[in-house]
């Protein structure tokens, strides 16, 4: 939820999202070594955070939400889950 909230500037980006952005900016992994040398939970959290942030951001910037739903079903699944969780709050 924190990654989705960061899209709307409703909070600070979670640590996993910040780390994912740093890795993308520097084109490197957090720790020395290859992918399999990284902590699996950290990599999972980074992947989830960036996927949520990108899906919600793309949805927010979409001019046609029906088109978004039809053409980006994986991202729409993420957005739909976020909307359900926000509604349950």
HUFENCOR-V830971 format. One record per backbone hydrogen bond with DSSP energy under -1.0 kcal/mol. CO is the residue of the C=O (numbers start at 1). NH is the residue of the N-H. E is the energy in kcal/mol with one decimal. If there is no record, write none. Layout:
((CO,NH,E) (CO,NH,E))
//
This chain:
((1,5,-3.0) (2,6,-1.7) (5,10,-2.8) (6,9,-1.0) (14,18,-2.2) (15,19,-2.6) (16,20,-2.1) (17,21,-2.5) (18,22,-2.3) (19,23,-2.5) (20,24,-2.4) (21,25,-3.0) (22,26,-2.5) (23,27,-1.0) (23,28,-1.7) (34,37,-1.5) (35,38,-1.6) (39,43,-2.2) (40,44,-2.5) (41,45,-2.6) (42,46,-2.4) (43,47,-2.4) (44,48,-2.6) (45,49,-2.6) (46,50,-2.5) (47,51,-2.0) (48,52,-2.6) (49,53,-2.6) (50,54,-2.5) (51,55,-2.3) (52,56,-2.6) (53,57,-2.5) (54,58,-2.7) (55,59,-2.3) (56,60,-2.7) (57,61,-2.0) (64,68,-2.1) (65,69,-2.6) (66,70,-2.3) (67,71,-2.5) (68,72,-2.2) (72,76,-2.8) (73,77,-1.9) (74,78,-1.4) (75,79,-2.6) (76,80,-3.1) (77,81,-1.8) (78,82,-2.2) (79,83,-2.8) (80,84,-2.2) (81,85,-2.3) (82,86,-2.5) (83,87,-2.2) (84,88,-1.6))
//
